[in-house]
Amino acid sequence: MRTNFTVTLFMAVVFLLLPGSAIYAMDISILGLFSDRAILKVDDRQHILKTGQTSPEGIKLVSSDSQYAVLEINGKQEKYALGSHVSSHFDKPEIKGQAMIWPVNGMYVVAGSINGYPIKFMVDTGASWVSMNSEQAKRLGIDYRVKGRRDWVSTANGTVPIFIVNLDKVKIGDIEFSHVEAGVLEGHSPSEVLLGMSFLERVEIERKGTMMLLKRKW
């Protein structure tokens, strides 16, 4: 039976830089409490946690009932009653070799970089390579006509030429690969740089609710 209440656990949003550590704060709201389950909103993301589960941000639900939730954050457990308000800072969880991607308007879009230049990628498991249009390649300083290998691909507009190039580095989250093949198409398509299989085949892909989790294959 659902308990009708909303508990707000507020934690101020303050970013601090300290030597040797990454410390930040989060907005956390407890939207519902049940026996062995809680609904949390962390910043703008909602999670349903069962006892023992941990959110992607590192918040673990130790126990819960209709009145209290015991949360573990940064290794410290605290019991929160209805109407509790807490302001505190946390060590940002260190995640090695992983990248978390959340959907935007139904598409998985993530910030990353190519050869050190910031890029917004759209995940596309149907693309054979990391793919971009010629204007994007020029902005990245990729001389695809000289250094690229000419090939052909089938698109909605028919078969079109593509230049296959080698990218020195591609980085998403905490995952970075060297020597990643990419395809450059003349014109304005694709409008977004596609994170294709030349990168994705080197990671494991997991779904955790709506989140896509990439893990580097070691």
N, CA and C of each residue as an Amber inpcrd file, in Angstrom:
protein
   654
   0.8450000  -1.1800000   0.0000000   0.0000000   0.0000000   0.0000000
   0.8820000   1.2320000   0.0000000   0.5820000   2.1810000  -0.8750000
   1.4300000   3.3470000  -1.0320000   1.1970000   4.3430000   0.0790000
   2.2480000   4.8940000   0.6180000   2.1570000   5.9150000   1.6490000
   2.1610000   7.2770000   0.9860000   1.2110000   8.1260000   1.3020000
   1.0880000   9.4190000   0.6330000   1.7960000  10.5080000   1.4320000
   2.9970000  10.7960000   1.0530000   3.7210000  11.9120000   1.6440000
   4.9250000  12.2180000   0.7740000   5.4450000  13.3750000   0.9730000
   6.6710000  13.7680000   0.2830000   7.6320000  14.3210000   1.3150000
   8.8140000  13.7970000   1.3340000   9.8440000  14.2650000   2.2560000
  10.9070000  14.9620000   1.4350000  11.2900000  16.1280000   1.8340000
  12.3330000  16.8480000   1.1130000  13.5780000  16.9140000   1.9630000
  14.6430000  16.3730000   1.4460000  15.9430000  16.3960000   2.1290000
  16.8240000  17.2950000   1.2920000  17.0390000  18.5340000   1.7440000
  17.7340000  19.5200000   0.9410000  19.2090000  19.5560000   1.2790000
  20.0110000  19.5310000   0.2300000  21.4640000  19.6560000   0.3930000
  21.9450000  20.7340000  -0.5660000  22.5380000  21.8060000  -0.0400000
  22.8810000  22.9800000  -0.8320000  23.8010000  22.6260000  -1.9770000
  23.6020000  23.3290000  -3.1010000  24.4210000  23.0710000  -4.2820000
  25.6030000  24.0210000  -4.2520000  26.7300000  23.5120000  -3.7930000
  27.9570000  24.3040000  -3.6970000  29.0910000  23.4610000  -4.2220000
  29.8890000  23.9840000  -5.1380000  31.0330000  23.2430000  -5.6660000
  32.3080000  23.7910000  -5.0480000  33.1450000  22.8890000  -4.5190000
  34.4130000  23.2730000  -3.9050000  35.5300000  22.5270000  -4.5830000
  36.6710000  23.1540000  -4.7010000  37.8640000  22.5030000  -5.2290000
  38.8930000  22.4350000  -4.1200000  39.2680000  21.2160000  -3.7350000
  40.2660000  21.0220000  -2.6980000  41.3700000  20.1510000  -3.2470000
  42.6270000  20.3850000  -2.8670000  43.7320000  19.5920000  -3.3910000
  43.5190000  18.1210000  -3.1250000  43.6850000  17.3090000  -4.1830000
  43.6600000  15.8680000  -4.0380000  42.2840000  15.2690000  -3.8750000
  41.2080000  16.0700000  -3.9610000  39.8820000  15.4940000  -3.8100000
  38.8960000  16.2740000  -4.6450000  37.7830000  15.5960000  -4.9820000
  36.7040000  16.2610000  -5.7050000  35.5100000  16.2990000  -4.7750000
  35.1240000  17.4920000  -4.3140000  34.0560000  17.6080000  -3.3440000
  32.9520000  18.4680000  -3.9370000  31.7180000  17.9980000  -3.7690000
  30.5970000  18.7480000  -4.2970000  29.3760000  18.4810000  -3.4330000
  28.2980000  19.1560000  -3.7340000  27.0560000  18.9480000  -3.0000000
  25.9460000  18.6680000  -3.9860000  24.8930000  18.0180000  -3.4860000
  23.7920000  17.6390000  -4.3500000  22.4760000  18.0890000  -3.7520000
  21.4880000  18.3270000  -4.6230000  20.1070000  18.5190000  -4.1830000
  19.4590000  17.1470000  -4.1390000  19.0300000  16.7320000  -2.9760000
  18.3990000  15.4210000  -2.8310000  17.0130000  15.5890000  -2.2280000
  16.0230000  14.9880000  -2.8650000  14.6700000  14.9710000  -2.3300000
  14.2250000  13.5240000  -2.1980000  13.6140000  13.2000000  -1.0560000
  13.0120000  11.8810000  -0.8890000  11.5390000  12.0370000  -1.2410000
  11.1510000  11.4900000  -2.3770000   9.8030000  11.6800000  -2.8720000
   8.8260000  10.6610000  -2.3090000   9.3130000   9.5440000  -1.8160000
   8.4250000   8.5400000  -1.2500000   9.1980000   7.5200000  -0.4500000
   8.6040000   7.0420000   0.6350000   9.2230000   6.0170000   1.4760000
   8.2640000   4.8440000   1.6300000   8.8110000   3.6540000   1.5140000
   8.0400000   2.4330000   1.6440000   8.8850000   1.4220000   2.4120000
   8.3290000   0.2920000   2.6750000   9.0960000  -0.7680000   3.3240000
  10.1430000  -1.2950000   2.3610000  11.4230000  -1.0670000   2.6970000
  12.5670000  -1.5380000   1.9060000  12.6560000  -0.8970000   0.5280000
  12.1100000   0.3120000   0.3640000  12.1990000   0.9760000  -0.9410000
  12.0220000   2.4770000  -0.7340000  12.6980000   3.2610000  -1.5540000
  12.5690000   4.7220000  -1.4830000  12.6810000   5.3040000  -2.8810000
  11.9840000   6.4060000  -3.0790000  12.0820000   7.1460000  -4.3360000
  12.8650000   8.4230000  -4.0500000  14.0220000   8.5500000  -4.6840000
  14.8830000   9.7150000  -4.4880000  14.9530000  10.5330000  -5.7630000
  15.0600000  11.8300000  -5.5980000  15.3730000  12.7190000  -6.7120000
  16.7020000  13.3810000  -6.4040000  17.7000000  13.1140000  -7.2260000
  19.0360000  13.6690000  -7.0380000  19.2690000  14.6800000  -8.1430000
  19.3620000  15.9470000  -7.7750000  19.3740000  17.0380000  -8.7490000
  18.1350000  16.8860000  -9.6340000  18.2840000  16.6130000 -10.9220000
  17.1080000  16.4950000 -11.7900000  16.8410000  15.0480000 -12.2120000
  17.4180000  14.0860000 -11.5000000  17.2610000  12.6760000 -11.8530000
  16.5410000  11.9230000 -10.7460000  15.5730000  11.1050000 -11.1310000
  14.7880000  10.3550000 -10.1630000  15.2120000   8.8990000 -10.1570000
  15.3440000   8.3310000  -8.9560000  15.7540000   6.9390000  -8.8090000
  14.8230000   6.2250000  -7.8370000  14.4870000   4.9910000  -8.1380000
  13.7880000   4.1220000  -7.1960000  14.8110000   3.1110000  -6.6880000
  15.1180000   3.2020000  -5.4100000  16.1370000   2.3330000  -4.8240000
  15.5000000   1.3310000  -3.8810000  15.9430000   0.0970000  -3.9730000
  15.5900000  -0.9200000  -3.0000000  16.7120000  -0.9970000  -1.9580000
  16.4200000  -1.5760000  -0.8300000  17.4270000  -1.6930000   0.2230000
  18.6900000  -2.3610000  -0.3180000  19.8290000  -1.7050000  -0.0820000
  21.1130000  -2.2340000  -0.5440000  21.5600000  -1.6810000  -1.8810000
  20.6580000  -1.0040000  -2.6090000  21.0290000  -0.4510000  -3.9100000
  21.6500000   0.9330000  -3.7530000  22.4800000   1.2910000  -4.7370000
  23.1830000   2.5750000  -4.7370000  22.8540000   3.3240000  -6.0190000
  22.5720000   4.6000000  -5.9150000  22.2800000   5.4120000  -7.0900000
  23.5750000   5.6830000  -7.8540000  23.4900000   6.0960000  -9.1260000
  24.7060000   6.4130000  -9.8890000  25.5530000   7.5060000  -9.2370000
  24.9210000   8.3460000  -8.4060000  25.6630000   9.4150000  -7.7400000
  26.3550000   8.9410000  -6.4650000  26.1590000   7.6750000  -6.0840000
  26.8420000   7.1330000  -4.9130000  26.0420000   7.1520000  -3.6300000
  24.7070000   7.3290000  -3.7210000  23.8560000   7.3350000  -2.5350000
  23.2680000   5.9460000  -2.3450000  23.5480000   5.3270000  -1.1970000
  23.0780000   3.9610000  -0.9290000  21.9120000   3.9920000   0.0480000
  20.8580000   3.2360000  -0.2980000  19.7390000   3.0730000   0.6180000
  20.0260000   1.8660000   1.5090000  20.2820000   2.1330000   2.7830000
  20.6090000   1.0670000   3.7360000  19.3280000   0.3920000   4.2250000
  18.3180000   1.2090000   4.5560000  17.0280000   0.6740000   4.9990000
  15.9860000   1.7700000   4.8910000  14.7140000   1.3630000   4.8900000
  13.6470000   2.3620000   4.8710000  12.3410000   1.7340000   5.3330000
  11.4650000   2.5920000   5.8640000  10.0970000   2.2090000   6.1650000
   9.2440000   3.4400000   5.8860000   8.0300000   3.4460000   6.3680000
   7.1300000   4.5560000   6.0380000   7.4870000   5.8540000   6.7570000
   8.4380000   5.8050000   7.6940000   8.7750000   7.0050000   8.4590000
  10.2220000   7.4580000   8.2960000  11.1330000   6.5120000   8.0800000
  12.5470000   6.8590000   8.0540000  13.2490000   6.1960000   6.8720000
  14.3400000   6.8380000   6.4610000  15.2640000   6.2420000   5.4990000
  16.6690000   6.3870000   6.0560000  17.4330000   5.3060000   5.9520000
  18.8460000   5.3640000   6.3240000  19.6430000   5.3850000   5.0260000
  20.3520000   6.4890000   4.8080000  21.1460000   6.6630000   3.5970000
  22.6280000   6.6230000   3.9380000  23.4070000   6.0490000   3.0450000
  24.8660000   6.0610000   3.1910000  25.4490000   6.9030000   2.0730000
  26.1300000   7.9620000   2.4510000  26.7470000   8.8750000   1.4950000
  28.1830000   9.1090000   1.9160000  29.0910000   8.8370000   0.9940000
  30.5090000   9.0180000   1.2940000  30.9490000   8.1730000   2.4840000
  30.3670000   6.9520000   2.5920000  30.7560000   6.0330000   3.6450000
  30.1310000   6.2940000   4.9970000  29.2770000   7.3170000   5.0940000
  28.6620000   7.6720000   6.3730000  27.1670000   7.4280000   6.3040000
  26.6250000   6.7400000   7.3010000  25.2040000   6.4330000   7.3460000
  24.4780000   7.3990000   8.2790000  23.3260000   7.8890000   7.8130000
  22.5020000   8.7800000   8.6230000  21.0480000   8.3740000   8.4720000
  20.2780000   8.5640000   9.5590000  18.8520000   8.2610000   9.5610000
  18.0700000   9.5610000   9.4170000  17.1660000   9.5940000   8.4560000
  16.4100000  10.8060000   8.1670000  14.9260000  10.5920000   8.4240000
  14.3490000  11.4640000   9.2420000  12.9350000  11.3950000   9.5580000
  12.1540000  12.2870000   8.5900000  10.8470000  12.1860000   8.6530000
   9.9920000  13.0460000   7.8300000  10.3100000  14.5100000   8.0970000
  10.4530000  15.2800000   7.0560000  10.6900000  16.7090000   7.2000000
  12.1150000  17.0930000   7.5200000  13.0410000  16.1230000   7.5100000
  14.4440000  16.4380000   7.8050000  15.0250000  17.3480000   6.7400000
  15.8820000  18.2670000   7.1570000  16.6010000  19.1410000   6.2350000
  18.0800000  19.0890000   6.6070000  18.9050000  18.7640000   5.6250000
  20.3340000  18.6120000   5.8770000  21.1020000  19.3370000   4.7940000
  22.1470000  20.0380000   5.1850000  23.0520000  20.6620000   4.2270000
  24.4380000  20.1150000   4.4880000  25.0190000  19.4680000   3.4530000
  26.3210000  18.8540000   3.6370000  27.0090000  18.6980000   2.3010000
  28.3220000  18.4700000   2.3280000  29.1200000  18.2580000   1.1290000
  29.5980000  16.8220000   1.0890000  29.8480000  16.3340000  -0.1250000
  30.2170000  14.9340000  -0.2920000  31.3960000  14.8040000  -1.2290000
  32.1790000  13.7560000  -0.9900000  33.2100000  13.4030000  -1.9560000
  32.5270000  12.8450000  -3.1910000  32.8660000  13.3680000  -4.3300000
  32.2990000  12.8470000  -5.5630000  32.8010000  11.4290000  -5.7870000
  31.9070000  10.4550000  -6.0240000  32.3630000   9.0790000  -6.1940000
  33.2980000   8.9470000  -7.3790000  34.4260000   8.2760000  -7.1510000
  35.4050000   8.0810000  -8.2120000  35.0410000   6.8400000  -9.0130000
  34.7530000   7.0290000 -10.2870000  34.3800000   5.9200000 -11.1560000
  35.4290000   5.8240000 -12.2540000  36.1500000   4.7260000 -12.2770000
  37.2140000   4.5580000 -13.2490000  36.7360000   3.6960000 -14.4080000
  37.0700000   4.1440000 -15.6120000  36.7650000   3.3500000 -16.7910000
  35.2910000   3.2390000 -17.0890000  34.4860000   4.2470000 -16.6630000
  33.0510000   4.2030000 -16.8990000  32.5520000   5.5530000 -17.3900000
  31.3800000   5.5120000 -18.0080000  30.6980000   6.7330000 -18.4170000
  29.2060000   6.5050000 -18.2870000  28.5100000   7.4340000 -17.6440000
  27.0670000   7.3510000 -17.4960000  26.4050000   8.3220000 -18.4650000
  25.4210000   7.8320000 -19.2070000  24.7590000   8.6420000 -20.2230000
  23.2600000   8.6000000 -19.9760000  22.6410000   9.7800000 -19.9490000
  21.2100000   9.8920000 -19.7030000  20.5060000  10.3510000 -20.9740000
  19.2600000   9.9100000 -21.1930000  18.5480000  10.2920000 -22.4170000
  18.1240000  11.7550000 -22.4160000  18.2070000  12.3760000 -23.5810000
  17.7290000  13.7400000 -23.7990000  16.7660000  13.6790000 -24.9730000
  15.4860000  13.9390000 -24.6960000  14.4480000  13.8330000 -25.7270000
  14.4890000  12.4730000 -26.4270000  14.7350000  11.4350000 -25.6360000
  14.7320000  10.0800000 -26.1700000  16.0330000   9.6350000 -26.8060000
  17.0110000  10.5310000 -26.9220000  18.2960000  10.1990000 -27.5280000
  19.3850000  10.2560000 -26.4580000  20.3690000   9.3650000 -26.5810000
  21.4680000   9.3440000 -25.6150000  22.5850000  10.2640000 -26.1140000
  22.6840000  11.4080000 -25.4750000  23.6490000  12.4420000 -25.8630000
  24.6120000  12.6520000 -24.7060000  25.8990000  12.7670000 -25.0340000
  26.9010000  12.8910000 -23.9800000  28.0370000  13.8030000 -24.4450000
  28.5720000  14.5720000 -23.5090000  29.7260000  15.4220000 -23.8090000
  30.9960000  14.5970000 -23.7470000  31.9090000  14.8670000 -24.6390000
  33.1900000  14.1740000 -24.6720000  34.2040000  15.0110000 -25.4150000
  35.2140000  14.3620000 -25.9610000  36.2220000  15.1050000 -26.7080000
  36.8430000  14.2210000 -27.7790000  37.3080000  14.8750000 -28.8370000
  38.0680000  14.2270000 -29.9060000  39.3860000  14.9750000 -30.0350000
  40.4730000  14.2480000 -29.8550000  41.8130000  14.8580000 -29.9300000
  41.9330000  16.0770000 -29.0220000  41.2370000  16.0220000 -27.8740000
  41.3160000  17.1020000 -26.9020000  40.3100000  18.2130000 -27.0960000
  39.5440000  18.2080000 -28.1990000  38.5540000  19.2450000 -28.4590000
  37.1800000  18.7800000 -27.9710000  36.4570000  19.6220000 -27.2130000
  35.1510000  19.2090000 -26.6890000  34.1330000  18.9770000 -27.8060000
  33.3670000  17.9120000 -27.6600000  32.3920000  17.5020000 -28.6690000
  31.1620000  16.9380000 -27.9600000  29.9870000  17.1780000 -28.5450000
  28.7740000  16.5220000 -28.0720000  28.4880000  15.3340000 -28.9870000
  28.4270000  14.1450000 -28.3920000  28.1890000  12.9250000 -29.1480000
  26.7390000  12.4720000 -28.9990000  26.2350000  11.8050000 -30.0280000
  24.9710000  11.0800000 -29.9210000  25.2880000   9.6020000 -30.1180000
  24.9050000   8.7680000 -29.1500000  25.2000000   7.3330000 -29.2200000
  24.3770000   6.7060000 -30.3430000  25.0600000   5.9840000 -31.2250000
  24.3820000   5.3460000 -32.3580000  25.0290000   3.9900000 -32.6130000
  24.3910000   2.9200000 -32.1020000  24.9460000   1.5860000 -32.2860000
  24.8040000   1.0980000 -33.7300000  24.0510000   1.8270000 -34.5450000
  23.9090000   1.4540000 -35.9510000  24.9820000   2.0400000 -36.8400000
  25.8180000   2.9170000 -36.2720000  26.9010000   3.5340000 -37.0460000
  28.1650000   2.6930000 -36.8890000  28.8100000   2.3750000 -38.0020000
  30.0110000   1.5390000 -37.9510000  31.1840000   2.2540000 -37.3010000
  31.2330000   3.5720000 -37.4590000  32.3560000   4.3530000 -36.9340000
  31.8430000   5.5300000 -36.1160000  32.7440000   6.1660000 -35.3860000
  32.4840000   7.5240000 -34.9290000  32.3300000   8.3410000 -36.2100000
  31.2010000   8.9990000 -36.3810000  30.8900000   9.6290000 -37.6710000
  30.5760000  11.1060000 -37.5110000  30.9970000  11.8810000 -38.4960000
  30.7890000  13.3290000 -38.4620000  30.6840000  13.8520000 -39.8780000
  30.1750000  15.0830000 -40.0080000  30.1440000  15.7010000 -41.3330000
  31.4330000  16.4770000 -41.5870000  31.6010000  16.9210000 -42.8020000
  32.8650000  17.5520000 -43.2020000  33.1330000  18.8550000 -42.4650000
  32.0700000  19.6170000 -42.1320000  32.2740000  20.8680000 -41.4070000
  32.7710000  20.6000000 -39.9900000  32.2220000  19.5860000 -39.3670000
  32.6910000  19.2230000 -38.0240000  34.1440000  18.7670000 -38.0620000
  34.4960000  18.0050000 -39.0970000  35.8780000  17.5320000 -39.2260000
  36.8460000  18.7050000 -39.3930000  36.4410000  19.6920000 -40.1880000
  37.3080000  20.8610000 -40.3970000  37.5160000  21.6290000 -39.1000000
  36.4420000  21.7570000 -38.2930000  36.5750000  22.4690000 -37.0130000
  37.5280000  21.7380000 -36.0690000  37.6040000  20.4170000 -36.2230000
  38.5030000  19.6260000 -35.3910000  39.9150000  19.5350000 -35.9710000
  40.1230000  20.1600000 -37.1200000  41.4450000  20.1380000 -37.7370000
  41.7900000  18.8140000 -38.3780000  40.7780000  18.0580000 -38.8010000
  41.0100000  16.7430000 -39.4240000  41.0850000  16.9030000 -40.9370000
  42.2380000  16.6460000 -41.5020000  42.4410000  16.7660000 -42.9570000
  42.0290000  15.4350000 -43.5950000  40.7380000  15.2210000 -43.6600000
  40.2170000  13.9140000 -44.0630000  40.4720000  13.5910000 -45.5290000
  40.5420000  14.6080000 -46.3960000  40.7570000  14.3360000 -47.8190000
  42.1820000  13.8510000 -48.0890000  43.1260000  14.3490000 -47.3130000
  44.5270000  13.9500000 -47.5020000  44.8370000  12.6700000 -46.7360000
  44.3800000  12.6060000 -45.4820000  44.7540000  11.4890000 -44.6210000
  43.7130000  10.3600000 -44.5950000  42.5300000  10.6110000 -45.1620000
  41.4690000   9.6230000 -45.0880000  41.5020000   8.5930000 -46.2050000
  40.8920000   7.4510000 -45.9330000  40.7270000   6.3930000 -46.9300000
  39.2950000   6.4570000 -47.4670000  39.1380000   6.5780000 -48.7490000
  37.8190000   6.7280000 -49.3420000  37.0690000   5.3970000 -49.3460000
  35.7930000   5.4600000 -48.9430000  34.9330000   4.2780000 -48.9360000
  33.5230000   4.7360000 -49.3060000  32.5560000   3.8040000 -49.2330000
  31.1750000   4.1320000 -49.5780000  30.2430000   3.5620000 -48.5180000
  29.1930000   4.3090000 -48.2030000  28.2000000   3.8420000 -47.2360000
  26.8010000   4.1010000 -47.7790000  25.8540000   3.2970000 -47.3080000
  24.4570000   3.4670000 -47.7010000  23.7500000   4.3390000 -46.6740000
  23.0740000   5.3710000 -47.1510000  22.3050000   6.2610000 -46.2790000
  20.8820000   6.3740000 -46.8170000  20.0600000   7.1660000 -46.1300000
  18.6870000   7.3840000 -46.5820000  18.6630000   8.0720000 -47.9450000
  19.7530000   8.7500000 -48.2860000  19.8420000   9.4540000 -49.5650000
  20.5850000   8.6330000 -50.6210000  20.7920000   7.3550000 -50.3240000
  21.4940000   6.5000000 -51.2720000  22.9250000   6.2370000 -50.8390000
  23.7280000   5.6970000 -51.7410000  25.1320000   5.4030000 -51.4520000
  25.9680000   6.6650000 -51.6350000  26.7270000   6.9970000 -50.6130000
  27.5150000   8.2310000 -50.6370000  28.9510000   7.9230000 -50.2300000
  29.9060000   8.7510000 -50.6800000  31.3070000   8.5240000 -50.2960000
  31.5570000   8.9220000 -48.8510000  32.5030000   8.2510000 -48.2120000
  32.9040000   8.5540000 -46.8460000  34.4160000   8.4130000 -46.7720000
  35.0330000   9.2350000 -45.9440000  36.4830000   9.1840000 -45.7550000
  36.7640000   8.6170000 -44.3620000  37.5040000   7.5160000 -44.3100000
  37.8300000   6.8740000 -43.0430000  39.1600000   7.4200000 -42.5380000
  39.1380000   7.9760000 -41.3380000  40.3400000   8.5730000 -40.7480000
  40.6100000   7.9280000 -39.3930000  41.7750000   8.1910000 -38.8540000
  42.1610000   7.6740000 -37.5460000  42.2420000   8.8380000 -36.5560000
  41.4400000   8.7690000 -35.4980000  41.4640000   9.7990000 -34.4570000
  42.4750000   9.4150000 -33.3840000  43.3030000  10.3650000 -32.9950000
  44.3220000  10.0780000 -31.9820000  43.7020000   9.6630000 -30.6570000
  42.6880000  10.4300000 -30.2070000  42.0650000  10.1380000 -28.9180000
  40.5800000  10.4910000 -28.9660000  39.7680000   9.6220000 -28.3650000
  38.3430000   9.8940000 -28.1640000  38.0410000   9.6070000 -26.6990000
  37.3930000  10.5630000 -26.0280000  37.1250000  10.4140000 -24.6040000
  35.6600000  10.6720000 -24.2940000  35.0800000   9.7650000 -23.4850000
  33.7260000   9.9090000 -22.9540000  33.7970000   9.6120000 -21.4680000
  33.3790000  10.5520000 -20.6350000  33.4500000  10.3110000 -19.1910000
  34.8700000   9.9890000 -18.7750000  35.0550000   8.8360000 -18.1220000
  36.3820000   8.4120000 -17.6820000  36.9790000   7.3790000 -18.6370000
  36.4020000   7.2580000 -19.8350000  36.8830000   6.2920000 -20.8220000
  37.5820000   7.0410000 -21.9470000  38.8150000   6.6920000 -22.1930000
  39.5620000   7.2990000 -23.3050000  40.2420000   6.2050000 -24.1160000
  40.0810000   6.2640000 -25.4320000  40.7310000   5.3160000 -26.3320000
  41.5920000   6.0690000 -27.3320000  42.6970000   5.4560000 -27.6900000
  43.5630000   5.9880000 -28.7440000  43.3000000   5.2330000 -30.0400000
  43.6020000   5.8840000 -31.1510000  43.5020000   5.2670000 -32.4760000
  42.0980000   4.7090000 -32.7280000  41.1420000   5.6080000 -32.8050000
  39.7480000   5.2440000 -33.0540000  39.4010000   5.6400000 -34.4860000
  38.8900000   4.6830000 -35.2620000  38.5020000   4.9920000 -36.6330000
  37.2380000   5.8520000 -36.6450000  37.2000000   6.7810000 -37.6010000
  36.0370000   7.6590000 -37.7460000  35.7250000   7.8280000 -39.2220000
  34.4600000   8.1060000 -39.5020000  34.0330000   8.3540000 -40.8660000
  33.6070000   9.8050000 -41.0380000  34.0520000  10.4220000 -42.1320000
  33.6930000  11.8140000 -42.4260000  32.8890000  11.8350000 -43.7190000
  31.6680000  12.3790000 -43.6610000  30.8170000  12.4980000 -44.8340000
  30.7700000  13.9460000 -45.2950000  30.8440000  14.1580000 -46.5660000
  30.7350000  15.5110000 -47.1210000  29.3270000  16.0530000 -46.9050000
  29.2310000  17.3480000 -46.6010000  27.9220000  17.9770000 -46.4160000
  27.5980000  18.2150000 -44.9580000  26.2970000  18.2600000 -44.6610000
  25.8470000  18.6400000 -43.3200000  25.2660000  17.4730000 -42.5270000
  25.4040000  16.2790000 -43.0320000  24.8940000  15.1040000 -42.3390000
  26.0540000  14.1770000 -41.9720000  26.0400000  13.6210000 -40.7510000
  25.0430000  13.7700000 -39.6830000  25.1720000  15.1190000 -38.9700000
  24.0580000  15.6000000 -38.4350000  24.0840000  16.9100000 -37.7640000
  24.8230000  16.8460000 -36.4310000  24.7900000  15.6840000 -35.7720000
  25.5280000  15.4670000 -34.5320000  26.6500000  14.4650000 -34.7910000
  27.7390000  14.5940000 -34.0500000  28.8010000  13.5960000 -34.1480000
  28.2840000  12.3050000 -33.5100000  28.3410000  11.2190000 -34.2670000
  27.7980000   9.9460000 -33.8010000  28.8770000   9.1240000 -33.1010000
  28.5270000   8.6120000 -31.9440000  29.4240000   7.7090000 -31.2310000
  29.0920000   6.3000000 -31.7080000  29.8170000   5.8400000 -32.7180000
  29.5160000   4.5740000 -33.3540000  30.3350000   3.4130000 -32.8220000
  30.2790000   2.2990000 -33.5540000  30.8310000   1.0470000 -33.0570000
  32.3570000   1.0170000 -32.9980000  33.0530000   1.8690000 -33.7280000
  34.5110000   1.8690000 -33.6120000  34.9460000   2.2600000 -32.1990000
  34.0710000   2.9410000 -31.4550000  34.2940000   3.2270000 -30.0330000
  33.5210000   2.2360000 -29.1630000  32.2520000   2.0160000 -29.4940000
  31.3690000   1.2280000 -28.6280000  31.7600000  -0.2440000 -28.5460000
  32.4340000  -0.7650000 -29.5870000  32.8260000  -2.1720000 -29.5350000
  33.9200000  -2.4150000 -28.4940000  34.4890000  -1.3550000 -27.9770000
  35.5460000  -1.4780000 -26.9810000  35.0350000  -1.2830000 -25.5590000
  33.7080000  -1.1800000 -25.4080000  33.1130000  -1.0280000 -24.0830000
  31.9700000  -2.0230000 -23.9090000  31.5930000  -2.2450000 -22.6550000
  30.3870000  -2.9950000 -22.3330000  29.2710000  -1.9850000 -22.0810000
  28.0830000  -2.2740000 -22.5750000  26.9500000  -1.3640000 -22.4210000
  25.9130000  -2.0120000 -21.5160000  25.5510000  -1.3020000 -20.4380000
  24.5210000  -1.7750000 -19.5180000  23.4240000  -0.7230000 -19.4230000
  22.2070000  -1.1810000 -19.1850000  21.0820000  -0.2760000 -18.9350000
  20.6980000  -0.3720000 -17.4700000  20.6270000   0.7620000 -16.8210000
  20.1760000   0.8400000 -15.4350000  19.0130000   1.8210000 -15.4130000
  17.8020000   1.2830000 -15.5760000  16.6520000   2.1650000 -15.7410000
  16.7750000   2.8670000 -17.0820000  16.6750000   4.1810000 -17.0720000
  16.8380000   4.9450000 -18.3200000  18.3000000   5.2820000 -18.5960000
  19.1690000   5.0610000 -17.6070000  20.5750000   5.4050000 -17.7880000
  21.3010000   4.3340000 -18.5900000  22.2130000   4.7750000 -19.4570000
  23.1100000   3.8730000 -20.1680000  24.4850000   3.9800000 -19.5190000
  25.0150000   2.8380000 -19.1120000  26.3220000   2.8140000 -18.4640000
  27.3270000   2.1250000 -19.3940000  28.3890000   2.8450000 -19.7230000
  29.4680000   2.2800000 -20.5280000  30.6140000   1.8920000 -19.6170000
  31.1360000   0.6870000 -19.7910000  32.2810000   0.2190000 -19.0070000
  33.3850000  -0.2250000 -19.9570000  34.5560000   0.2870000 -19.7130000
  35.6950000  -0.0900000 -20.5520000  36.0080000  -1.5670000 -20.3840000
  36.2880000  -2.2370000 -21.4930000  36.7240000  -3.6220000 -21.4590000
  38.2320000  -3.6250000 -21.2040000  38.6640000  -4.1650000 -20.0730000
  40.0780000  -4.1210000 -19.7220000  40.8030000  -5.2990000 -20.3340000
